């Protein structure tokens, strides 16, 4: 719902303030020298706030661009940042003119996701920057949990090339920053912003010397017709936005987004970034998220002198296990159409290593559907439409798109071409080795996940993410959306014997359960062989009970970036809890205040064994049952690199 205010011009703004629907949107005129408690350097600024007044921005025109200051709950988070565009032959400065102010209320229900229902109300401010010769529009959205802004042209026919975006944000008292590499497989942290070089985002920053009192994430939303921006440290308090040289930027740009919170979990709990993406254009009622057995990490597993391999017999055994345990999908990874890096390997056939059409029929008879892996090279060699038409003829359920690589505009455009085509053919889509998620899954609900994370078992020996990595992921990589991290591996002592695992997996077995809750995804790839799961029936029950259709509600119970995290998720009347620690043992108190009042719950708890450790004795675990109510607390002990998991159901007895 959108409430429009009348058009207002600069002269009218000098009168003072305006009212938007039932909520006041405050602004102070250019000729008002100060607000209460402000000094003279606030003269000549425009002020706008979120509908609830928690977030305020102030803007002023300067010779080099638009000066922007952002306050969150009375604390300055961005101080005299500079935003604006520089087109060819055009300087960045210019006067500001307010075109329109309106309140935007965005309510929607997701087909699947971390939360079912969403409600974001924001103030939208539409301005014109009268830059020399080439004016442009600057549009802000200001909500309780963040600020977004983007650059637009004055007319639909103006698709100018932007020579330079001069967005530079001076943060107030930054203490520490965390950011991923381009593929999300590593997370760096810096106490000096000047050390940041061409960092991918989300970039999460702790502000305030005392107890890291505020948190901010810099990211982007609605990444369409553009390459990914990166963050570059200018000095110890300032970051600027830069773009890959090969990425031509045109108008409109994606949204540049700042999320705010008093705790790290506030950043993840916010739906603001998701709301800045377009609503779906088509009917996506056919989309069915779920769980999948996955052949890639099973390869090399040996039982009863039988070695699991890329073969029809091995894959049929995986399909049989999926049917036996009610798992919706089986994902067939690389090699089924030959060497994925060979341009002569045609996934349409006829010379296939695996007769995939026959496997589809075998799976269909057992109520299981197949997801097929395809390397980026195949799509670029044989074309998107010819390949997808073949997969549809075979009745494949979805596509895992490997080695997307790159974050240029060309790569983003190619992925969007695939998003449109897979949507048209009603195929699920999961890109790997992909650029960052930016909330575009709202527009394309069949985009179930992406590998902007260190996937379990990838990489050379001893390079895998340590336990502390997964206590950072929720507050960095996952801010943009679901991640295909493929946790849930049980055979931790023998992982390196598999053909496709490069080194030891640094986790306890309960930590693997917890990661399946903490790391959100629309397709839960269970990476181990069914025999291993069946040898741990109590632990496997937890995985099988994970809801295939997504979550109704998610919340961060507690978390400290790089130290520990606890997340609770609800499906119907069932709750799942996952908690992780870094390389240190930790006692965690979990308050069950998220449960419904006046209900009793049956809880199944999964904890690390007394001597469990992520490098040795990884399998040691304990499982207990108890009855709990709202207001109870769970005091749990997590061993080094371990975790805690719980499944809570309403007790009707």
RACOR-V557850 format. One line per field, one symbol per residue. phi: phi as a letter, one per 20 degrees, with the letter a starting at -180 (. if undefined). burial: # if it has 24 or more other C-alpha atoms within 12 Angstrom, else .. Layout:
BEGIN
phi->???
burial->???
END
This chain:
BEGIN
phi->.cdeefgcdffffffpbcddledfdebdffeefaegndeffefmcdcccfgemfdcdccbfcfdqdfcccdclndfdcdlfccqdcegmceefqfdceeacbeddddbdefbqfcedcbcdbedddcddefgmcfbecdddccgdrccbbdcefbfeedfeefbedebdeeelfdbccbeffdmeccdccedffefclffcfddcednfemlfccccdbcclfclaefecdcfebfcccdeccggeefdcefeffecddcaecgffffffdffffeefffecedfffcfrdbfcfffffofcblmddfbfbfffffffffffffdmefccedegofdoffeefeedfeneeefcffgffffffgfdlcddddecfggfffednffgffffffgemfeacdeelflmcffgffffffffffffffeldfbcedldfffcnffffcffffabedaffgnfnfgmdfffgfgfeegfdcgfgeqfceelfoedeffdgfeffddeafeeaeffgfffffefefbeceeeeefggfffecffffgfffegffdndebcbefarcgndabccdcdcmdddcccccdefdfbecddeefefffmcddedddccffgdfbfdblfegbcccdadccgnfcddcddegmdabcbcccfdee
burial->....#..#....#..#.#.#....######.#.........#.###################.##########.#############..#################...#######.#.############..#####################.....###.##############################.#############....######################..#########..################################.#...#..###############......#####.##########.##############.#....####...#.####.##.###.#.#############...##.##.###.#######################.#########################################.....###################################.##.###############################..#..#################################.################.#.#.##...###########..####.#######...###....#.###############...
END
